[in-house]
Amino acid sequence: MSLLQTLYGIFSFLGHYPGYAISYLIETVLYLIVISLFLIFMIYLFRKFMARLQLRLGPNRVGKFGSLQLIADALKLVGKESILPKERDDLPYRVAPMIVMVGLFLAFTILPYGSLIGIGSLTVTNSAVTLVLVFAVISIMPIGEVLAGVSSHNKYALIGALRSIAKDISFEVPMMISILAIVMMASARVPDSLSISSIVSAQFLPYAVLQPLGIFVFFTAMVARASYTPFDMGESDSELVSGYSTEYTGMRFAMFYVGLFGSILLGSMLVSLLYLSGYNGPLSTDVGVIWLVIKAMILVLISFTVWLSMPRIRIDKFVNFGWKYLLPISFANLIISGILTLGLGW
């Protein structure tokens, strides 16, 4: 039983195709609302967490414990004048933040979330190649960043876009090799090793235990992809103003900002699913999604700690870290995983 089937049971009187169409629509809207609320909560959590680490109070005036401050900030951004650069390339400039948000939300609809008692499975997309689909969709997001930097006709934005390209190339290759190690290990136990659900079910031990090098490479690459300190080369506020988003104001800037926190949450969920057994745990058939959220939020807090405690890495050292360190480590992890899979039958 799944959420889709539950909804279809309500609307089945309309007929097969209309019933499923309405059920899919309602399910999609519910997911968009839940994910949006979760991202808003993450921004609030980050501001309070940052304040505690810096011995401050953080948001505390608007609403109980400052809980309504984000609503006030959102209203401020909505009410701000949208200033458009005079020499912009209009269409790519306007579309860029939308591409980032579309890629982000599509990725969330592909992830498996496990079950919740009374509702059933919360997974939206069932496919034998969800792992491929997730990374195909994620690859859309950098296109928005590059379009934003190039279309703004601003030298800082252009440099930020070029840095983003260098960042993605440097860290994508080690990340994909670490994924290859997971697929190889999962293929020995399940038939559909390109399905994230199958990878979760194949983890008799969390792959973080069997592949400590792999989780290090993958988590570091996801941190770099999210572009927060120490890997915020595409924005680099101290030298590039705001990088590729320099010429964006109002809600268009907010889309890039929310996309940053969405990338952190998405990366944490992927690490939880691929390396920490995802929604598996005691009573996982009833509260699997709660286990997934707990694991993801622990990783989110680790990400926030890294963000707030480390200085920015110089661009050449940043790129060299991907090619000279993470790439050899990912190959070593692949070899070790092959030995564990073929030699020991794990």
C-alpha positions in Angstrom: 0.0 0.0 0.0 1.3 3.5 -0.9 0.1 7.1 -0.6 -0.8 7.0 -4.3 -3.0 3.9 -3.9 -4.6 5.4 -0.8 -5.5 8.5 -2.9 -6.7 6.4 -5.8 -9.0 4.5 -3.5 -10.7 7.9 -2.8 -11.0 9.0 -6.4 -11.4 5.6 -8.1 -15.1 6.4 -8.7 -14.0 8.8 -11.4 -12.6 5.9 -13.5 -9.1 4.4 -13.9 -7.2 7.2 -15.7 -8.9 10.3 -14.2 -8.6 8.7 -10.8 -4.9 8.1 -11.2 -4.3 11.5 -12.8 -6.0 13.4 -9.9 -4.1 11.1 -7.4 -0.8 11.9 -8.9 -1.5 15.6 -9.0 -2.6 15.7 -5.3 0.5 13.5 -4.3 2.8 15.9 -6.2 1.3 19.0 -4.6 1.5 17.4 -1.1 5.2 16.6 -1.7 5.9 20.1 -2.9 4.3 21.6 0.2 6.1 19.2 2.6 9.5 19.7 1.0 9.0 23.5 1.0 8.0 23.6 4.7 11.0 21.4 5.5 13.4 23.7 3.6 11.9 26.7 5.5 12.5 24.8 8.8 16.1 24.1 7.7 16.8 27.8 7.2 15.3 28.6 10.7 17.4 25.7 12.2 20.5 27.0 10.5 20.1 30.5 11.9 19.4 29.3 15.4 22.3 26.8 15.2 24.7 29.4 13.9 23.6 31.8 16.7 24.2 29.2 19.4 27.7 28.4 18.1 28.4 32.2 18.0 26.9 32.8 21.5 24.0 34.8 20.1 20.2 34.4 20.4 19.4 34.4 16.7 15.8 35.1 15.6 13.8 35.8 18.7 11.4 38.7 18.2 8.9 37.8 15.5 6.8 34.9 16.8 7.6 32.4 19.6 11.4 31.8 19.5 11.6 33.8 16.3 9.6 31.1 14.5 7.8 33.7 12.3 10.9 35.6 11.3 11.3 33.6 8.1 7.7 34.5 7.1 8.6 38.2 7.6 11.8 37.7 5.5 9.8 36.0 2.8 7.3 38.9 2.7 10.2 41.3 2.5 11.7 39.4 -0.5 8.3 39.3 -2.2 7.9 43.0 -1.7 11.3 43.9 -3.0 11.7 45.6 -6.3 13.1 43.2 -8.9 16.1 45.0 -10.4 17.0 43.7 -13.8 20.5 44.3 -15.3 20.3 46.5 -18.3 22.5 44.4 -20.6 21.2 41.0 -19.5 20.2 38.2 -21.8 16.6 38.3 -20.7 15.3 34.7 -21.2 18.2 32.8 -19.6 18.5 35.4 -16.8 14.8 34.8 -15.8 14.9 31.1 -16.3 18.1 30.3 -14.4 16.7 30.3 -10.8 13.7 28.3 -12.0 16.0 25.6 -13.4 17.8 25.3 -10.1 14.4 24.8 -8.2 13.0 22.4 -10.8 16.0 20.2 -10.7 16.0 20.2 -6.9 12.3 19.3 -6.5 12.4 16.7 -9.2 15.3 15.0 -7.3 13.2 14.9 -4.2 10.4 13.1 -6.0 12.7 10.3 -7.1 14.1 9.4 -3.7 12.5 6.5 -1.8 11.3 7.5 1.7 10.1 4.3 3.2 6.8 3.8 4.9 4.7 5.6 7.6 2.0 3.8 9.6 -1.5 4.6 8.4 -0.3 5.9 5.0 2.0 3.2 3.6 4.9 3.8 1.3 5.7 7.5 0.6 7.8 6.8 -2.4 6.6 8.8 -5.5 8.8 7.2 -8.3 9.2 3.5 -8.6 11.9 2.6 -11.1 14.7 0.1 -11.5 17.1 3.0 -12.3 16.3 5.6 -9.7 20.0 6.1 -8.9 20.6 7.2 -12.5 17.5 9.4 -12.6 18.6 11.2 -9.4 22.0 12.2 -10.7 20.6 13.0 -14.1 18.1 15.4 -12.5 20.8 16.9 -10.1 23.0 17.6 -13.1 20.3 20.1 -14.3 21.0 22.4 -11.3 24.5 23.6 -12.3 23.0 24.6 -15.7 21.0 27.3 -13.9 24.0 28.6 -12.1 26.0 28.8 -15.3 23.1 30.6 -17.1 22.8 33.0 -14.2 26.5 33.9 -14.4 26.7 34.2 -18.1 23.4 36.0 -18.8 23.9 38.7 -16.1 26.7 40.4 -18.1 28.6 41.0 -14.8 32.3 40.1 -14.5 31.8 38.8 -10.9 28.9 36.7 -11.9 30.8 35.3 -14.9 33.8 34.4 -12.7 31.5 32.8 -10.2 29.9 30.6 -13.0 33.4 29.6 -14.3 34.4 28.6 -10.7 31.2 26.6 -10.4 32.1 24.7 -13.6 35.6 24.0 -12.2 34.1 22.8 -8.9 31.6 20.5 -10.5 34.2 18.9 -12.8 36.7 18.4 -10.0 34.3 16.7 -7.6 31.8 14.9 -10.0 34.3 12.3 -11.1 35.3 11.1 -7.6 31.7 11.1 -6.6 30.6 8.9 -9.5 33.5 6.5 -8.8 32.3 6.1 -5.2 28.8 5.5 -6.6 30.2 2.8 -8.9 31.6 1.0 -5.8 28.2 1.0 -4.2 26.5 -0.4 -7.4 29.2 -3.1 -7.6 28.7 -4.2 -4.0 24.9 -4.1 -4.3 24.8 -6.1 -7.5 26.1 -9.1 -5.6 23.0 -9.2 -3.4 20.1 -7.6 -5.4 19.2 -7.8 -9.1 18.3 -4.0 -9.6 21.5 -2.5 -8.3 20.7 0.9 -10.0 17.6 1.2 -7.8 18.1 3.2 -4.6 15.5 1.1 -2.9 17.4 -2.1 -3.8 20.7 -0.6 -2.6 19.0 0.2 0.8 17.7 -3.4 1.0 21.1 -4.8 0.1 22.8 -3.2 3.1 23.1 -6.1 5.6 25.7 -3.7 7.1 25.5 0.0 6.3 27.9 0.7 3.5 29.5 3.4 5.7 31.0 0.5 7.6 32.2 -1.4 4.6 33.2 1.7 2.6 34.5 4.4 5.0 36.5 5.9 2.2 33.5 6.0 -0.1 31.3 7.9 2.4 34.1 10.4 2.9 34.5 11.0 -0.8 30.7 11.1 -1.5 29.8 13.4 1.5 32.7 15.7 0.6 31.6 15.9 -3.0 28.0 16.6 -1.9 29.3 19.4 0.4 31.2 20.8 -2.6 28.1 20.5 -4.8 26.0 22.4 -2.3 28.5 25.3 -2.5 28.8 26.4 1.1 31.9 27.1 3.1 34.6 25.9 2.7 33.6 25.1 -0.9 31.6 28.2 -1.8 33.7 29.0 -4.8 30.8 30.0 -7.0 29.6 32.7 -4.6 32.7 33.7 -2.6 31.1 36.7 -1.0 34.4 38.2 0.1 35.9 38.5 -3.4 33.0 38.0 -5.9 30.2 39.9 -4.0 27.8 36.9 -4.5 29.2 35.2 -7.6 26.7 34.0 -10.2 23.8 35.4 -8.1 25.2 38.9 -7.8 22.7 40.5 -10.2 19.6 38.8 -8.6 17.2 40.4 -6.2 13.9 39.6 -4.5 12.4 36.2 -5.1 14.9 35.2 -7.8 17.7 35.5 -5.3 15.5 33.7 -2.8 15.3 30.7 -5.2 19.1 30.4 -5.3 19.2 30.7 -1.5 16.6 28.1 -0.9 18.4 25.9 -3.5 21.5 26.0 -1.3 19.6 24.5 1.7 17.8 22.1 -0.6 21.1 20.8 -1.8 22.2 20.2 1.7 19.1 18.3 2.6 19.2 16.3 -0.7 22.8 15.4 -0.2 22.2 14.3 3.4 19.3 12.1 2.3 21.4 10.5 -0.4 24.2 9.8 2.0 21.6 8.3 4.4 20.1 6.1 1.7 23.3 4.9 0.1 25.6 4.5 3.1 23.5 4.5 6.3 20.7 2.0 5.3 18.2 4.8 4.7 14.8 4.1 6.1 15.9 0.8 7.6 15.7 0.4 11.4 13.5 -1.0 14.2 9.8 -1.1 13.0 11.0 0.3 9.6 7.8 -1.0 7.9 5.8 1.5 10.1 8.2 4.4 10.7 10.8 4.1 8.0 10.5 7.7 6.9 11.2 8.8 10.5 14.5 6.9 10.5 15.4 8.5 7.2 14.7 12.0 8.5 16.6 11.4 11.7 19.7 10.2 9.8 19.4 13.0 7.3 19.1 15.7 10.0 22.2 14.4 11.9 24.1 14.9 8.6 22.5 18.3 8.1 23.8 19.4 11.5 27.2 18.1 10.6 27.1 20.1 7.3 26.1 23.2 9.2 29.0 22.7 11.6 31.4 22.4 8.7 29.9 25.5 7.1 30.3 27.6 10.3 33.7 26.3 11.4 35.9 26.2 8.4 37.5 29.0 6.3 37.2 29.2 2.5 39.7 27.1 0.5 41.8 28.9 -2.1 40.6 28.1 -5.6 43.7 26.2 -6.8 43.9 24.2 -3.6 40.1 23.5 -3.9 40.4 22.1 -7.4 43.6 20.2 -6.5 41.8 18.6 -3.6 39.3 17.0 -5.9 41.8 15.8 -8.5 44.9 14.9 -6.4 43.2 13.6 -3.2 39.6 12.6 -3.7 40.1 10.9 -7.0 42.9 8.5 -5.8 40.9 7.8 -2.6 37.8 7.0 -4.7 39.9 4.5 -6.8 41.2 2.9 -3.6 37.7 2.6 -2.3 36.6 1.0 -5.6 39.4 -1.6 -5.4 38.7 -2.4 -1.7 35.0 -2.7 -2.5 35.8 -5.1 -5.4 37.9 -7.2 -3.0 35.1 -7.3 -0.4 32.5 -8.2 -3.1 34.4 -10.7 -5.3 36.9 -12.0 -2.8 34.8 -12.3 0.4 31.4 -12.4 -1.1 30.1 -9.3 0.7 
